Amino acid sequence: GNFYFIELSTDLQTRLERNVTPHRLASKFSKNDIERSKKDLLETMEKQNVLGGKPIIEMWFITHWHGDHYIAMCDLMERFGDRVEFRTLLVNTPLIYNFPDRVKAMLVSHPEIRHIVPHTGQRFVYADATLDVLYACEDHYPGEFKDSNDTSTIIRMELAGRRVLWLGDSSPLSS
């Protein structure tokens, strides 16, 4: 699983190009040290916070409940939750897949985090980014899910005239 921080003050294309180049990945040995990378990420967020105060995570979108999609969020909040302002968790999951215990604990520890359940057809706007929900797990009902990949929420994000399709681990069932 992957997670991305999208700085709304930097154009998306530049951020995407920087994060996927083989040269950057090969030359950034600090990325291999997960704890250091998380610390560096927070320090960078703090340095670049032009408004002052705590860095703001306006929204964290989770496609489905596989650990590789949510553990980074839990790790960040457990370690740095008092140093960031996390406003919104965007996730839709069927009742058969409950919130993982670490996510429940995080939400109890940080009641200020608003949980929004996205549904197909909804639109969310954060600064200059527009997110359109194209598929949510309830679109498959009354069918059965073969695994939690089938519950991946699919969102299209548009920012600075560019579009990105967030597929999670969508399988043919949800595509």
Solvent accessible surface area in square Angstrom, and as a share of the most:
residue,aa,sasa,rsa
1,G,59,0.56
2,N,106,0.54
3,F,91,0.38
4,Y,89,0.34
5,F,39,0.16
6,I,50,0.25
7,E,44,0.20
8,L,69,0.34
9,S,109,0.70
10,T,32,0.19
11,D,67,0.35
12,L,1,0.00
13,Q,54,0.24
14,T,42,0.25
15,R,47,0.17
16,L,43,0.21
17,E,90,0.40
18,R,116,0.42
19,N,44,0.23
20,V,94,0.54
21,T,54,0.32
22,P,110,0.69
23,H,146,0.65
24,R,61,0.22
25,L,99,0.49
26,A,67,0.52
27,S,57,0.37
28,K,79,0.34
29,F,154,0.64
30,S,31,0.20
31,K,88,0.37
32,N,118,0.60
33,D,70,0.36
34,I,113,0.57
35,E,93,0.42
36,R,134,0.49
37,S,27,0.17
38,K,20,0.09
39,K,91,0.39
40,D,49,0.25
41,L,46,0.23
42,L,1,0.00
43,E,55,0.25
44,T,58,0.34
45,M,31,0.14
46,E,64,0.29
47,K,169,0.72
48,Q,94,0.42
49,N,34,0.18
50,V,141,0.81
51,L,153,0.76
52,G,44,0.42
53,G,73,0.70
54,K,103,0.44
55,P,6,0.04
56,I,68,0.35
57,I,10,0.05
58,E,60,0.27
59,M,42,0.19
60,W,18,0.06
61,F,37,0.15
62,I,1,0.01
63,T,12,0.07
64,H,0,0.00
65,W,23,0.08
66,H,62,0.28
67,G,25,0.24
68,D,78,0.40
69,H,24,0.11
70,Y,27,0.10
71,I,69,0.35
72,A,20,0.16
73,M,0,0.00
74,C,0,0.00
75,D,37,0.19
76,L,5,0.03
77,M,5,0.02
78,E,110,0.49
79,R,110,0.40
80,F,7,0.03
81,G,8,0.08
82,D,107,0.56
83,R,95,0.35
84,V,5,0.03
85,E,67,0.30
86,F,2,0.01
87,R,91,0.33
88,T,1,0.01
89,L,0,0.00
90,L,0,0.00
91,V,1,0.00
92,N,7,0.03
93,T,24,0.14
94,P,6,0.03
95,L,167,0.83
96,I,123,0.62
97,Y,59,0.22
98,N,110,0.57
99,F,45,0.19
100,P,25,0.15
101,D,111,0.58
102,R,85,0.31
103,V,0,0.00
104,K,94,0.40
105,A,58,0.45
106,M,8,0.04
107,L,37,0.18
108,V,122,0.70
109,S,77,0.50
110,H,31,0.14
111,P,111,0.70
112,E,105,0.47
113,I,12,0.06
114,R,138,0.51
115,H,70,0.31
116,I,35,0.18
117,V,60,0.35
118,P,0,0.00
119,H,76,0.34
120,T,64,0.37
121,G,68,0.66
122,Q,70,0.31
123,R,152,0.56
124,F,28,0.12
125,V,95,0.54
126,Y,24,0.09
127,A,72,0.56
128,D,110,0.57
129,A,3,0.03
130,T,31,0.18
131,L,5,0.02
132,D,20,0.10
133,V,4,0.02
134,L,72,0.36
135,Y,29,0.11
136,A,0,0.00
137,C,2,0.01
138,E,59,0.26
139,D,69,0.36
140,H,41,0.18
141,Y,109,0.42
142,P,137,0.86
143,G,30,0.28
144,E,151,0.68
145,F,25,0.10
146,K,181,0.77
147,D,66,0.34
148,S,11,0.07
149,N,37,0.19
150,D,5,0.03
151,T,1,0.00
152,S,0,0.00
153,T,0,0.00
154,I,12,0.06
155,I,0,0.00
156,R,71,0.26
157,M,8,0.03
158,E,65,0.29
159,L,6,0.03
160,A,68,0.52
161,G,69,0.66
162,R,124,0.45
163,R,158,0.58
164,V,24,0.14
165,L,91,0.45
166,W,44,0.16
167,L,85,0.42
168,G,31,0.30
169,D,52,0.27
170,S,33,0.21
171,S,30,0.19
172,P,125,0.79
173,L,63,0.31
174,S,4,0.03
175,S,112,0.72
